[in-house]
Structure formats: structure tokens, C-alpha cells
């Protein structure tokens, strides 16, 4: 699928290794309704970024809002609501087959929320996971992916970055990695120049003698391609 080996695989979490859209949108709908926001216009803005950044973007429309308190409310509500969270098809087996020192997750969620969602999806948290508390600037800034590469002892440009949302894709690009877009949760086309796959079914990683990884796609004609990506 890619004619090269990679030092490590870096994965976004929500929408990339698991689906939490229904749970997240239930919580954010309640939050938006509390503040009189247009829910239909607001919900598309929540994906792929830290909760604090979503709240901060709305602050000019909500005079006197306590950003820290509102972010804490959303985060706790998301931790408590994991109904319907499930792994992306094929993700459990794909991740389980990777050498543990050669992959991790880079998420905009807090560590506690990430742990709750991974547990609900039946996915063990990886070592060296990068969460919201670990960085100052969230996606679309590259900080999370740069830190993950450092923790794994590889160069960012030697990483294959699995993403699903525009903010995360931009973060992967800015980090200098190669981006692969997972489209399983996409309901609308996503214009992208990056390679795309629907899910992890048919994907496998071959481990070279030096420990580097090569991604292979057993059903390339059906599941791998270039954008635009669509469900």
C-alpha cells in the first residue's frame, strides 16, 4: 500500500480506532442546548479537537462563561456516557498484532476519558499514549504527534499516522508524517489527497528484521485508495 517501511504507527482514537460519535454528540447536544446554541450548526465543530478548544471557540457568543468549568462538565459527562462505543471493524486484531513498542495513540481526549472509551471498545490502552494533558497545543497543531514519535524513539517523518478528521489530518501533515485516513465513520465526503481505507479489515502489518513496519492491504482494490473519502 505504501512502498516503504515505517518506524512506528501513530493512531488518533475517536473515529480512527473506535467510534464514539453517538456518545460524544449526546453530551455536546446537552451542552449546546444549555447555552442556547444551534445544535445542528454546532455539532460538526466538535470532532477531532480538545474539548477546551471547542468551548473556547464558543466563548465570544457566551458572555461570562467559565471555560474551565464548562470543559470539566463536558469531560465528566463524556466519561460517564460510553453507550454505543465500539471498535472500528478490524481494529482490535490489527492493533493486537503490532509490536507494543512500535505504536501508540494520540488523542484530544483526557487520559481518563481515553481510558473509559478504550475500555468500552475492548481496546487496551497502549504504552506512551499522548492525551490532552500531555501537550499545550492540541490538533490541528502537530505537538501530540511530535511527542508520540519522541516517546517511541522514532523520527516523526518515519511515522504512519492514522486519522479521520480534518484537524487530525492537519496535525499529522504538520508533524511531517505520512497520513492514512480511516473513513468508516464518515457520512459525508472528505476531500483529501491522502490514501484512504474504510476500516482495518484486510489490513496487516509486516514486521521487518529491524523492527520497522510495512502496511499491507490484502483487499487493496476494494479498500484502499485516494480521496475523496466517503462512507
N, C-alpha and C positions, 0 to 999 in steps of 0.2 A: 504493500500500500504506500509506504514511504521507502525510497531506495536508500536507506541509511539506518544506522543504529543510534539509539538514544541512551544517554547516561541515566535518565530517570523519567518516570511518568508522573505528572502532577495533575490532580483532578479537582475541579470545582465539586461542590457537594449537591446543592439543590438543583434539580433539573439535569444533572450530569451523571451522578451515581444513584440518586434516589429522586422520587417525585414527592414533593411536599406542597405543590401548588394549592390544592384544595384547603389544606390546613392553614397555610400562610394567608390565603385570601379571606378565609373566615375571620381570622384575627384582625387583619388590616381593614376589613369591611366594618367591623365593630368600631375600630378606632376612628375611621373616617366618618362614620355616622355620628359618633360622639361629638365630632368637631364640625359637623355640617358640611363636609366636603362632598363633591360629586364623585360617588364611588366608582362609576364606570370610567371616568377620566383618570381617577387617582390610581386604581389598581395596577395598570400597566407600568407604573413608575417604580414599583417596589422590588422588582426582581433583579437579583444579581448584585445588590449593593447592601451595605450595612444599614441596619435599622436606624441608627442615629443619623445617617446621611439622608434617609427618607424623611424623617421627622424634621431635620434641619431645613430641607428644601421647602417644607410647608410653613415654616415659622413666619415668613413675611405675611402670610394670609391668616395667621392665628396670633394676634397680638397678646403678649403676656404669657405665652406658652413656656412651660418649663421643659426644655428639650431633654434633659437627663431623666426627669421623672416620667415623661411620656415614653421615652425609649425603654426604660425599665419595665413599664407596664406592658408594652408590646412584647418584649423579650420573654417575660414571665408567662404571658398568655400563650405564646408560641411553644414554650417548653411544656405547658400543660395540655396542649392540643396536638396530638400526634395521630389522630384518627385518619386513616386512609393513606398514611405514608408507606411507601413500598419501594423496593429497589427497581432501578431501570432494568428491563429484561437482559439477562446475561451478566449483570454487573457483579453479582455475588461470586460466581465461579471465576470470572475474569480477574477480579482483584485477589481472590484467594490463591491464584496460580502465580502471582507476581512475587519476586523476592522482596521481603519486607523492607529491606534497606534501599530499595530502588523505586519506591513510590510513596506518595503521601497526598493528603487533601489540603486544599487552600480554600477556605470558606469565609464568607462575610458574616456568618453566624458566630455567636459567642461560643466558647468551649462547652458550656453546659447545654446550650441549645443543640449544638452539633452532636454531642453525645446522645441526647434524647432522640434525635431524628435517626442517627445511625443505628441505635438500638432498636427503634421501631421498625427499621427496614431490614434488620438482621445482618447488619454490616459492622464488623468490629472497627473501632477507631484505630487508625494507623499510628505508628510512631512518628514523631516530629511534625504532627499536624499543625497547620498555621490557621489560627482563628482570629476573630475581630480584636481580641485583647492583645495580640502579638504585634500589631502594627499601628502606626499613627494614621496612615492614609489608606483607605480601602479602595477596592475596584471602582473606577477604571484605572487607578494608579497601579503600577507594577509591583509595589512593595511586597505584597504577600507572596507572589511567585518568586521574587528575588530571594526572600528569606527562606522559602522552602528549598530552593536549589542550594543555598548555603548550608542549610541543615543536613541535606543529603550529601553534601560534599561534591556537587557537580556544578558545571557552568550553566547558567540559565539558557544559553543558546544550544545546549545539548539536551534540553528537556522537551518532551512532547506534552503539551498542555491540553487537557480535555475540558471543554467548556460548552455552555449552551446559550448564554445571554450576552447581549452586546457589551455590557460593562466588563464582563469577564474576558470576552474575546479581546477587547481593547487592552486589558491588563496583560494578557498573555503576549500580545504583539509588542507592547511597550517593554516587557521583560526580555524580549529577544528570542523567545521560544517558538517552536513550531506548534500551531494550533490545529486541533481536530474538534469539530463541532458535533455534539450529540443532539439529535433533533427529535427525540422521542416525545418530548413534552410540547413541541411546537404546534400551535394551532393555526398560525399564520406564517406565510413565507418569510424567511430571513435571508436577506441578500448578503452573501459572504463569498470571498474568494478562497476560503479555506476548504480543505477536504471535509466532507460530512458523512456521518453514519447515523442510522436511525437508533441503534442500540448496540449492545455488546454481543449479541448472538452472531456467531460466525467470526468474531474477532479472537485472536490469540496472540500471546507474546512469546517470542522465541528468545531464550537467554543465551548469549554468546559466551565464549570461554572467558572473556574479560569481565563478565557480569553485565555488559550492556544489553539493551533490549531492542528487539526489532518487532514492530507490529505487523501481523499478517491478518489478512481478511480472506476467509475461506469461501465467502459468497460475494466477492467484490462486485460482480455485475449487478447484484441486487441491492447491496447495502452501502457501497462506498461511492463517493462522487464529489463533484464540486458544487458550490452554491448555484442558484438559491436553494436553501434547505427548507423542506416542508414536511409536515407530518404525513 
